[in-house]
Amino acid sequence: MGKRWSDHYTQKAKDAGYGARSVYKLEEIQRRTEVIQRGSRAVDLGCFPGSWSRYLVKQGVASLVGVDFQVPEGIKGQFIQGSALDVEPAQLMEMLGGSADLVVSDMAPNTTGNRQNDHLRQLELAQRALDIAVAVLAPGGAFVAKLFEGSETQSYVQSLRPHFTKIRRIKPDATRKQSVELFVVATGFRPPSADAGA
């Protein structure tokens, strides 16, 4: 059943012109949270093969910057070929034309089969995505990030609370049933106060 279900989403994505079934995860997140706003600016971390970027554009995002080791083609937006661990937030904002309204991250490491190690390596990517979001989001902005469920998941979710007014955990229907993958959706960004840490 699980494999047939995943094949259904894979074929559906192919028929609709998307590079990966993951588009239906973002589609469900949008349906449930409305984080994508028409005319907004968005950053897509781990953007290849471009399904999320293509969906963001179709939802009316006006300015899009994607980052990945490979960059998708044929999508309206700007793309940086490289690692999100290295990209500078200032460069993203310059390319966007201002602060972002939304940062999304579907980043994941190449999995090894060691669940704890994979969890921790994925968390490093999620942490980098959060750091970028805090640096580039406009007040009231939103953040979506993939996580692998594990021992540090709750600590990560708690680390979002100082920055956002609402946080949800979502496991979309398009996620394989046996997968440890889930998404955090954080809205109502509160920029760090200027005197914090002074």
SEDO-654441 format. One line per 2 residues: number of its first residue (from 1); their letters; for each residue x, y, z of N, C-alpha, C. Coordinates in nm, 2 decimals, padded with zeros to 4 digits, always signed. Layout:
<tortors>
NUM = a = X,Y,Z,X,Y,Z,X,Y,Z  ...
</tortors>
This chain:
<tortors>
1 = mg = +00.08,-00.12,+00.00,+00.00,+00.00,+00.00,+00.09,+00.13,+00.00  +00.19,+00.13,+00.09,+00.27,+00.25,+00.10,+00.34,+00.28,-00.03
3 = kr = +00.40,+00.17,-00.10,+00.47,+00.20,-00.22,+00.37,+00.24,-00.33  +00.26,+00.18,-00.34,+00.16,+00.23,-00.44,+00.12,+00.37,-00.42
5 = ws = +00.10,+00.41,-00.29,+00.06,+00.54,-00.25,+00.17,+00.64,-00.29  +00.30,+00.61,-00.27,+00.41,+00.70,-00.31,+00.42,+00.71,-00.46
7 = dh = +00.39,+00.60,-00.53,+00.40,+00.60,-00.67,+00.29,+00.69,-00.73  +00.17,+00.69,-00.66,+00.06,+00.78,-00.70,+00.11,+00.92,-00.70
9 = yt = +00.18,+00.97,-00.60,+00.22,+01.11,-00.59,+00.33,+01.14,-00.69  +00.42,+01.04,-00.71,+00.53,+01.06,-00.80,+00.48,+01.08,-00.94
11 = qk = +00.38,+00.99,-00.98,+00.32,+01.00,-01.11,+00.24,+01.13,-01.13  +00.17,+01.17,-01.02,+00.09,+01.29,-01.02,+00.18,+01.41,-01.05
13 = ak = +00.29,+01.41,-00.98,+00.39,+01.52,-00.99,+00.44,+01.53,-01.13  +00.48,+01.42,-01.19,+00.53,+01.41,-01.32,+00.43,+01.46,-01.42
15 = da = +00.30,+01.42,-01.41,+00.20,+01.46,-01.50,+00.17,+01.61,-01.49  +00.19,+01.67,-01.37,+00.17,+01.81,-01.35,+00.29,+01.90,-01.39
17 = gy = +00.40,+01.84,-01.43,+00.52,+01.91,-01.47,+00.61,+01.95,-01.35  +00.60,+01.88,-01.24,+00.69,+01.90,-01.13,+00.80,+01.80,-01.12
19 = ga = +00.91,+01.84,-01.07,+01.03,+01.75,-01.07,+01.03,+01.64,-00.96  +00.94,+01.66,-00.86,+00.94,+01.57,-00.75,+00.81,+01.57,-00.68
21 = rs = +00.77,+01.46,-00.61,+00.65,+01.45,-00.54,+00.64,+01.54,-00.42  +00.75,+01.59,-00.38,+00.76,+01.68,-00.26,+00.67,+01.80,-00.28
23 = vy = +00.63,+01.84,-00.40,+00.55,+01.95,-00.42,+00.41,+01.94,-00.35  +00.37,+01.81,-00.33,+00.24,+01.79,-00.27,+00.25,+01.81,-00.12
25 = kl = +00.37,+01.80,-00.06,+00.39,+01.83,+00.08,+00.37,+01.98,+00.10  +00.43,+02.06,+00.02,+00.42,+02.21,+00.03,+00.28,+02.25,+00.00
27 = ee = +00.21,+02.19,-00.10,+00.07,+02.22,-00.13,-00.02,+02.20,-00.01  +00.00,+02.09,+00.06,-00.08,+02.06,+00.18,-00.05,+02.16,+00.29
29 = iq = +00.08,+02.20,+00.31,+00.12,+02.30,+00.40,+00.05,+02.43,+00.37  +00.05,+02.47,+00.24,-00.02,+02.59,+00.20,-00.17,+02.59,+00.23
31 = rr = -00.23,+02.47,+00.20,-00.37,+02.46,+00.22,-00.41,+02.48,+00.36  -00.32,+02.43,+00.45,-00.35,+02.43,+00.59,-00.31,+02.55,+00.67
33 = te = -00.21,+02.63,+00.61,-00.15,+02.74,+00.68,-00.15,+02.87,+00.61  -00.16,+02.86,+00.47,-00.16,+02.98,+00.39,-00.04,+03.07,+00.41
35 = vi = +00.08,+03.00,+00.42,+00.20,+03.08,+00.44,+00.25,+03.15,+00.32  +00.21,+03.11,+00.20,+00.25,+03.17,+00.08,+00.16,+03.28,+00.04
37 = qr = +00.21,+03.40,+00.03,+00.12,+03.52,-00.01,+00.16,+03.57,-00.14  +00.05,+03.60,-00.22,+00.08,+03.66,-00.35,+00.15,+03.79,-00.34
39 = gs = +00.25,+03.81,-00.43,+00.33,+03.93,-00.43,+00.44,+03.94,-00.33  +00.47,+03.82,-00.26,+00.57,+03.82,-00.15,+00.71,+03.78,-00.21
41 = ra = +00.80,+03.79,-00.12,+00.94,+03.75,-00.15,+00.97,+03.62,-00.07  +01.03,+03.52,-00.14,+01.06,+03.39,-00.08,+01.20,+03.34,-00.11
43 = vd = +01.25,+03.27,-00.01,+01.38,+03.20,-00.02,+01.35,+03.05,-00.01  +01.41,+02.97,-00.11,+01.39,+02.82,-00.11,+01.52,+02.76,-00.09
45 = lg = +01.55,+02.70,+00.03,+01.68,+02.64,+00.06,+01.67,+02.49,+00.03  +01.77,+02.44,-00.05,+01.76,+02.30,-00.10,+01.66,+02.29,-00.21
47 = cf = +01.67,+02.38,-00.31,+01.56,+02.40,-00.40,+01.55,+02.29,-00.51  +01.66,+02.22,-00.54,+01.66,+02.13,-00.65,+01.58,+02.01,-00.62
49 = pg = +01.50,+01.95,-00.72,+01.49,+01.98,-00.86,+01.40,+02.10,-00.90  +01.34,+02.17,-00.80,+01.27,+02.29,-00.83,+01.12,+02.28,-00.81
51 = sw = +01.07,+02.17,-00.76,+00.92,+02.16,-00.74,+00.87,+02.26,-00.65  +00.94,+02.29,-00.53,+00.89,+02.39,-00.44,+00.90,+02.53,-00.50
53 = sr = +01.01,+02.56,-00.57,+01.02,+02.69,-00.64,+00.91,+02.71,-00.74  +00.89,+02.61,-00.82,+00.78,+02.62,-00.92,+00.65,+02.65,-00.86
55 = yl = +00.62,+02.58,-00.75,+00.49,+02.59,-00.68,+00.48,+02.73,-00.62  +00.59,+02.78,-00.56,+00.59,+02.92,-00.50,+00.56,+03.02,-00.61
57 = vk = +00.62,+03.01,-00.73,+00.59,+03.10,-00.83,+00.45,+03.09,-00.88  +00.39,+02.97,-00.89,+00.25,+02.95,-00.93,+00.16,+03.01,-00.83
59 = qg = +00.20,+03.02,-00.70,+00.12,+03.08,-00.60,+00.13,+03.23,-00.59  +00.21,+03.29,-00.68,+00.21,+03.43,-00.70,+00.33,+03.50,-00.62
61 = va = +00.43,+03.42,-00.58,+00.55,+03.49,-00.52,+00.61,+03.58,-00.63  +00.64,+03.70,-00.59,+00.69,+03.80,-00.68,+00.84,+03.80,-00.70
63 = sl = +00.91,+03.76,-00.59,+01.06,+03.75,-00.60,+01.10,+03.62,-00.53  +01.18,+03.54,-00.60,+01.22,+03.41,-00.54,+01.37,+03.39,-00.56
65 = vg = +01.44,+03.35,-00.45,+01.58,+03.31,-00.46,+01.59,+03.17,-00.41  +01.65,+03.08,-00.49,+01.67,+02.94,-00.44,+01.82,+02.91,-00.43
67 = vd = +01.85,+02.81,-00.34,+01.99,+02.78,-00.32,+02.00,+02.62,-00.32  +02.09,+02.57,-00.39,+02.12,+02.43,-00.39,+02.25,+02.40,-00.47
69 = fq = +02.30,+02.28,-00.45,+02.42,+02.24,-00.53,+02.40,+02.23,-00.67  +02.27,+02.19,-00.71,+02.23,+02.20,-00.85,+02.11,+02.30,-00.85
71 = vp = +02.10,+02.38,-00.96,+02.00,+02.47,-00.97,+01.90,+02.43,-01.08  +01.77,+02.45,-01.05,+01.67,+02.41,-01.15,+01.66,+02.51,-01.26
73 = eg = +01.61,+02.46,-01.38,+01.60,+02.55,-01.49,+01.45,+02.57,-01.53  +01.43,+02.67,-01.60,+01.29,+02.70,-01.65,+01.20,+02.75,-01.55
75 = ik = +01.25,+02.81,-01.44,+01.16,+02.86,-01.33,+01.19,+03.01,-01.31  +01.09,+03.09,-01.30,+01.11,+03.23,-01.28,+01.16,+03.26,-01.14
77 = gq = +01.28,+03.30,-01.14,+01.35,+03.33,-01.01,+01.50,+03.34,-01.03  +01.57,+03.36,-00.92,+01.71,+03.36,-00.92,+01.77,+03.25,-00.83
79 = fi = +01.88,+03.19,-00.88,+01.93,+03.07,-00.81,+02.08,+03.08,-00.78  +02.12,+03.04,-00.66,+02.26,+03.03,-00.62,+02.30,+02.89,-00.62
81 = qg = +02.40,+02.86,-00.69,+02.46,+02.72,-00.69,+02.56,+02.71,-00.58  +02.53,+02.63,-00.48,+02.62,+02.61,-00.37,+02.54,+02.56,-00.25
83 = sa = +02.61,+02.56,-00.13,+02.55,+02.51,-00.01,+02.48,+02.62,+00.07  +02.37,+02.59,+00.13,+02.30,+02.69,+00.22,+02.39,+02.71,+00.34
85 = ld = +02.48,+02.62,+00.37,+02.57,+02.64,+00.49,+02.66,+02.75,+00.46  +02.69,+02.79,+00.33,+02.78,+02.89,+00.30,+02.72,+03.02,+00.25
87 = ve = +02.60,+03.02,+00.21,+02.54,+03.14,+00.15,+02.52,+03.25,+00.26  +02.54,+03.37,+00.22,+02.53,+03.49,+00.31,+02.39,+03.55,+00.30
89 = pa = +02.33,+03.57,+00.42,+02.19,+03.63,+00.42,+02.19,+03.76,+00.35  +02.29,+03.84,+00.36,+02.29,+03.97,+00.29,+02.28,+03.95,+00.14
91 = ql = +02.34,+03.85,+00.08,+02.33,+03.82,-00.06,+02.19,+03.78,-00.10  +02.12,+03.70,-00.01,+01.98,+03.66,-00.04,+01.89,+03.79,-00.04
93 = me = +01.91,+03.88,+00.05,+01.82,+04.00,+00.06,+01.85,+04.09,-00.06  +01.98,+04.10,-00.10,+02.01,+04.18,-00.22,+01.94,+04.13,-00.34
95 = ml = +01.95,+04.00,-00.36,+01.88,+03.94,-00.48,+01.73,+03.94,-00.47  +01.68,+03.93,-00.35,+01.53,+03.94,-00.34,+01.48,+04.08,-00.36
97 = gg = +01.56,+04.18,-00.33,+01.52,+04.32,-00.34,+01.46,+04.37,-00.20  +01.50,+04.30,-00.09,+01.45,+04.34,+00.04,+01.44,+04.22,+00.13
99 = sa = +01.38,+04.23,+00.24,+01.36,+04.12,+00.33,+01.26,+04.02,+00.28  +01.28,+03.90,+00.32,+01.19,+03.79,+00.28,+01.06,+03.78,+00.36
101 = dl = +00.95,+03.74,+00.29,+00.83,+03.72,+00.37,+00.82,+03.57,+00.41  +00.89,+03.48,+00.34,+00.89,+03.34,+00.36,+01.02,+03.28,+00.33
103 = vv = +01.06,+03.19,+00.42,+01.18,+03.10,+00.40,+01.13,+02.96,+00.41  +01.16,+02.88,+00.31,+01.12,+02.74,+00.31,+01.25,+02.65,+00.29
105 = sd = +01.26,+02.54,+00.36,+01.37,+02.45,+00.35,+01.32,+02.31,+00.35  +01.36,+02.24,+00.23,+01.33,+02.10,+00.22,+01.46,+02.03,+00.22
107 = ma = +01.56,+02.09,+00.28,+01.70,+02.03,+00.28,+01.70,+01.90,+00.36  +01.78,+01.81,+00.31,+01.81,+01.68,+00.39,+01.95,+01.63,+00.35
109 = pn = +02.02,+01.57,+00.44,+02.15,+01.51,+00.40,+02.13,+01.38,+00.33  +02.23,+01.33,+00.26,+02.23,+01.20,+00.21,+02.22,+01.10,+00.33
111 = tt = +02.12,+01.02,+00.34,+02.10,+00.94,+00.45,+02.19,+00.82,+00.45  +02.23,+00.77,+00.57,+02.32,+00.66,+00.59,+02.25,+00.53,+00.64
113 = gn = +02.13,+00.55,+00.69,+02.06,+00.44,+00.75,+02.07,+00.43,+00.90  +02.17,+00.51,+00.95,+02.18,+00.53,+01.10,+02.09,+00.64,+01.14
115 = rq = +01.98,+00.60,+01.20,+01.87,+00.70,+01.22,+01.91,+00.82,+01.31  +01.99,+00.79,+01.41,+02.03,+00.90,+01.50,+02.13,+00.99,+01.43
117 = nd = +02.22,+00.94,+01.36,+02.32,+01.02,+01.28,+02.25,+01.10,+01.17  +02.16,+01.04,+01.10,+02.08,+01.11,+01.00,+02.00,+01.22,+01.06
119 = hl = +01.94,+01.20,+01.17,+01.86,+01.30,+01.25,+01.95,+01.42,+01.28  +02.07,+01.39,+01.33,+02.16,+01.50,+01.38,+02.21,+01.58,+01.26
121 = rq = +02.24,+01.51,+01.15,+02.29,+01.58,+01.03,+02.18,+01.66,+00.97  +02.06,+01.61,+00.97,+01.95,+01.69,+00.91,+01.92,+01.81,+01.00
123 = le = +01.94,+01.79,+01.13,+01.91,+01.90,+01.22,+02.01,+02.02,+01.20  +02.13,+01.98,+01.16,+02.23,+02.09,+01.13,+02.18,+02.18,+01.01
125 = la = +02.12,+02.11,+00.91,+02.07,+02.19,+00.80,+01.95,+02.27,+00.84  +01.86,+02.21,+00.92,+01.74,+02.28,+00.97,+01.79,+02.40,+01.06
127 = qr = +01.89,+02.39,+01.13,+01.94,+02.50,+01.22,+02.00,+02.61,+01.13  +02.07,+02.57,+01.02,+02.12,+02.67,+00.93,+02.00,+02.75,+00.86
129 = al = +01.90,+02.67,+00.83,+01.78,+02.73,+00.77,+01.72,+02.83,+00.86  +01.71,+02.80,+00.99,+01.65,+02.89,+01.09,+01.74,+03.02,+01.10
131 = di = +01.87,+03.00,+01.11,+01.96,+03.11,+01.12,+01.94,+03.21,+01.00  +01.93,+03.15,+00.88,+01.90,+03.23,+00.76,+01.77,+03.30,+00.77
133 = av = +01.67,+03.23,+00.82,+01.53,+03.29,+00.83,+01.53,+03.41,+00.93  +01.60,+03.39,+01.04,+01.60,+03.50,+01.14,+01.68,+03.62,+01.08
135 = av = +01.77,+03.60,+01.00,+01.85,+03.71,+00.94,+01.78,+03.78,+00.83  +01.69,+03.71,+00.75,+01.64,+03.77,+00.63,+01.49,+03.80,+00.64
137 = la = +01.41,+03.74,+00.73,+01.27,+03.76,+00.73,+01.23,+03.90,+00.78  +01.12,+03.95,+00.71,+01.05,+04.07,+00.75,+00.96,+04.04,+00.87
139 = pg = +00.93,+04.14,+00.96,+00.84,+04.12,+01.07,+00.71,+04.05,+01.01  +00.66,+03.95,+01.09,+00.54,+03.88,+01.05,+00.56,+03.77,+00.94
141 = ga = +00.69,+03.75,+00.90,+00.72,+03.65,+00.80,+00.70,+03.51,+00.85  +00.72,+03.41,+00.76,+00.69,+03.27,+00.79,+00.81,+03.18,+00.75
143 = fv = +00.82,+03.07,+00.82,+00.93,+02.97,+00.80,+00.88,+02.83,+00.80  +00.92,+02.75,+00.70,+00.88,+02.61,+00.68,+01.01,+02.53,+00.67
145 = ak = +01.03,+02.43,+00.75,+01.15,+02.35,+00.75,+01.12,+02.20,+00.77  +01.19,+02.12,+00.69,+01.18,+01.98,+00.71,+01.27,+01.93,+00.83
147 = lf = +01.22,+01.84,+00.90,+01.29,+01.78,+01.01,+01.28,+01.63,+01.00  +01.38,+01.56,+01.05,+01.37,+01.41,+01.08,+01.34,+01.39,+01.22
149 = eg = +01.23,+01.33,+01.25,+01.19,+01.30,+01.40,+01.31,+01.23,+01.47  +01.34,+01.28,+01.59,+01.44,+01.22,+01.67,+01.46,+01.29,+01.80
151 = se = +01.57,+01.26,+01.87,+01.58,+01.30,+02.01,+01.59,+01.45,+02.03  +01.63,+01.52,+01.93,+01.65,+01.67,+01.94,+01.54,+01.75,+01.87
153 = tq = +01.44,+01.68,+01.82,+01.33,+01.75,+01.75,+01.26,+01.85,+01.84  +01.23,+01.81,+01.96,+01.15,+01.90,+02.04,+01.24,+02.02,+02.08
155 = sy = +01.36,+02.00,+02.10,+01.45,+02.11,+02.14,+01.46,+02.21,+02.02  +01.46,+02.16,+01.90,+01.46,+02.25,+01.79,+01.33,+02.33,+01.78
157 = vq = +01.22,+02.26,+01.80,+01.09,+02.33,+01.79,+01.09,+02.44,+01.90  +01.13,+02.41,+02.02,+01.14,+02.51,+02.12,+01.22,+02.63,+02.09
159 = sl = +01.33,+02.60,+02.01,+01.42,+02.71,+01.97,+01.35,+02.81,+01.88  +01.24,+02.77,+01.82,+01.17,+02.86,+01.73,+01.08,+02.96,+01.81
161 = rp = +01.04,+02.93,+01.93,+00.94,+03.00,+02.00,+00.98,+03.15,+02.03  +01.11,+03.18,+02.06,+01.14,+03.32,+02.07,+01.12,+03.41,+01.95
163 = hf = +01.12,+03.34,+01.83,+01.12,+03.41,+01.70,+00.98,+03.42,+01.63  +00.89,+03.33,+01.67,+00.76,+03.32,+01.60,+00.65,+03.32,+01.70
165 = tk = +00.53,+03.37,+01.65,+00.42,+03.37,+01.74,+00.34,+03.24,+01.74  +00.35,+03.16,+01.63,+00.28,+03.03,+01.61,+00.36,+02.93,+01.55
167 = ir = +00.36,+02.81,+01.60,+00.44,+02.70,+01.55,+00.36,+02.58,+01.53  +00.36,+02.51,+01.42,+00.29,+02.39,+01.40,+00.38,+02.28,+01.34
169 = ri = +00.35,+02.16,+01.38,+00.42,+02.04,+01.32,+00.32,+01.97,+01.23  +00.37,+01.95,+01.11,+00.28,+01.89,+01.01,+00.35,+01.77,+00.94
171 = kp = +00.28,+01.66,+00.93,+00.33,+01.55,+00.85,+00.23,+01.53,+00.73  +00.26,+01.59,+00.61,+00.17,+01.59,+00.50,+00.14,+01.45,+00.46
173 = da = +00.02,+01.43,+00.39,-00.02,+01.30,+00.34,+00.07,+01.25,+00.24  +00.14,+01.33,+00.17,+00.23,+01.29,+00.06,+00.36,+01.23,+00.12
175 = tr = +00.38,+01.24,+00.25,+00.50,+01.18,+00.31,+00.48,+01.03,+00.32  +00.58,+00.96,+00.29,+00.57,+00.81,+00.30,+00.54,+00.77,+00.44
177 = kq = +00.46,+00.67,+00.46,+00.41,+00.64,+00.59,+00.52,+00.59,+00.69  +00.62,+00.53,+00.63,+00.73,+00.48,+00.72,+00.84,+00.59,+00.74
179 = sv = +00.82,+00.70,+00.68,+00.92,+00.81,+00.69,+00.92,+00.88,+00.83  +01.04,+00.92,+00.87,+01.05,+01.00,+01.00,+01.04,+01.15,+00.97
181 = el = +01.01,+01.18,+00.85,+01.01,+01.32,+00.81,+00.88,+01.39,+00.86  +00.90,+01.52,+00.90,+00.79,+01.61,+00.93,+00.83,+01.75,+00.90
183 = fv = +00.74,+01.84,+00.90,+00.77,+01.98,+00.88,+00.72,+02.07,+00.99  +00.81,+02.17,+01.02,+00.76,+02.27,+01.12,+00.72,+02.39,+01.03
185 = va = +00.61,+02.45,+01.07,+00.56,+02.57,+01.01,+00.55,+02.68,+01.12  +00.63,+02.78,+01.10,+00.64,+02.89,+01.20,+00.59,+03.02,+01.14
187 = tg = +00.50,+03.09,+01.20,+00.45,+03.21,+01.14,+00.45,+03.33,+01.25  +00.44,+03.45,+01.20,+00.44,+03.57,+01.29,+00.58,+03.60,+01.34
189 = fr = +00.68,+03.61,+01.24,+00.82,+03.63,+01.28,+00.83,+03.76,+01.36  +00.91,+03.75,+01.47,+00.94,+03.86,+01.55,+01.10,+03.88,+01.54
191 = pp = +01.14,+03.99,+01.48,+01.29,+04.01,+01.47,+01.35,+04.03,+01.60  +01.48,+03.99,+01.61,+01.55,+04.01,+01.74,+01.55,+04.16,+01.77
193 = sa = +01.54,+04.19,+01.90,+01.54,+04.34,+01.93,+01.69,+04.39,+01.91  +01.70,+04.51,+01.87,+01.82,+04.57,+01.83,+01.92,+04.57,+01.95
195 = da = +01.87,+04.57,+02.07,+01.96,+04.58,+02.19,+01.99,+04.44,+02.25  +01.94,+04.33,+02.18,+01.95,+04.20,+02.24,+02.10,+04.17,+02.24
197 = ga = +02.15,+04.12,+02.36,+02.29,+04.08,+02.37,+02.38,+04.20,+02.39  +02.33,+04.32,+02.40,+02.42,+04.43,+02.41,+02.47,+04.45,+02.55
</tortors>
